[in-house]
Amino acid sequence: MALWIISYHIDFKMDDGTKITRKDMRTIEDEKMDTEDKAKAWLSDRYRNSSDPMVNMNGLLAGIENENLVIDEVILHEFNLEN
């Protein structure tokens, strides 16, 4: 079985010109997720198509001009469920 750990951050540019970066990580445990590219695509799809915030949005609910998702690291942790 494989467990993908993806760390990422989102850079927010606020309408007052300031920039704010928020970091987080997600894990994916899915036997169909067998490549790093698929794990990155999963995260990108979640970012674009989910209404669930990807990072802590405290203090960011108003004034966001634009934002950019950056994937920092993708780690594969393989383990055997039989042991």
C-alpha positions in Angstrom: 0.0 0.0 0.0 1.2 3.5 -0.7 0.7 6.7 1.3 1.4 10.0 -0.5 2.3 13.0 1.7 2.1 16.3 -0.2 3.2 19.5 1.4 2.2 22.7 -0.3 1.6 26.4 0.2 -0.7 29.0 -1.3 0.5 32.5 -2.0 -2.2 35.1 -1.6 -1.9 38.6 -3.1 -4.2 40.9 -1.3 -6.0 43.9 -2.8 -3.9 46.2 -0.6 -0.7 44.9 -2.2 0.4 42.6 0.7 1.4 39.0 0.1 0.5 36.2 2.6 1.6 32.6 2.4 -0.2 29.8 4.1 1.1 26.2 4.3 -0.5 22.9 4.8 -0.2 19.2 3.8 -2.5 16.4 2.6 -2.1 12.7 2.6 -3.5 10.3 0.1 -4.0 6.6 0.8 -5.3 5.1 -2.5 -4.0 2.1 -4.3 -4.9 3.7 -7.7 -2.6 6.6 -6.8 0.6 4.9 -8.1 2.7 7.9 -9.4 3.8 11.2 -8.1 2.2 12.9 -11.1 -1.2 11.4 -10.1 -0.8 12.6 -6.6 0.0 16.1 -7.8 -2.9 16.0 -10.2 -5.2 14.9 -7.3 -4.1 17.9 -5.2 -4.4 20.4 -8.1 -7.9 19.1 -8.9 -8.9 19.4 -5.2 -7.6 23.0 -5.2 -9.5 23.9 -8.3 -12.8 22.0 -7.8 -13.4 21.8 -4.0 -15.2 24.3 -1.9 -13.2 23.0 1.1 -10.4 25.5 1.9 -6.9 24.0 1.4 -5.3 26.2 4.1 -6.3 28.1 7.2 -8.3 31.1 5.9 -8.5 33.0 9.2 -8.1 36.7 8.3 -8.2 36.1 4.5 -11.9 36.0 3.8 -11.9 39.4 2.2 -9.5 41.3 0.0 -7.9 38.4 -1.9 -6.9 39.7 -5.4 -5.4 36.3 -6.5 -3.8 33.2 -5.2 -1.3 30.6 -6.4 -0.9 26.9 -5.3 2.7 25.7 -5.1 3.5 22.1 -4.4 6.6 22.0 -2.2 7.2 18.3 -1.7 5.7 14.9 -2.5 6.8 12.0 -0.4 5.9 8.3 -1.0 5.6 6.1 2.0 5.1 2.5 1.1 4.1 -0.1 3.7 2.9 -3.7 3.8 -0.4 -4.3 5.4 0.4 -8.0 5.9 3.1 -7.2 8.5 
